[in-house]
Amino acid sequence: ARVLFGKAHTYEEAAEIIYRTYEYYIYRYPQKRFHGKTANQVRQEALTAVTPEQYPIAPNRRIERFWEGIEKSKAKHQAQAQQ
């Protein structure tokens, strides 16, 4: 938000920055995962289509590794608790 709309010095300015940021990303920002469409365009098409087009989220290997580490840690702690 700071990059797009500057710094906020009051609550009202912060609220305006947040609102304008959401508005930008929903109505004006074409996204690669939506094949160059904005989120609003995708939503409008989905509302009028019998079978909306699917836009699956690409796997994020960094997040997958994070959760794998969590599962390993849980398994380790469970094994220690059983001993």
Secondary structure as UniProt FT lines:
FT   HELIX           2..5
FT   HELIX           11..23
FT   HELIX           24..28
FT   HELIX           32..34
FT   TURN            35..36
FT   HELIX           39..48
FT   HELIX           61..82
//
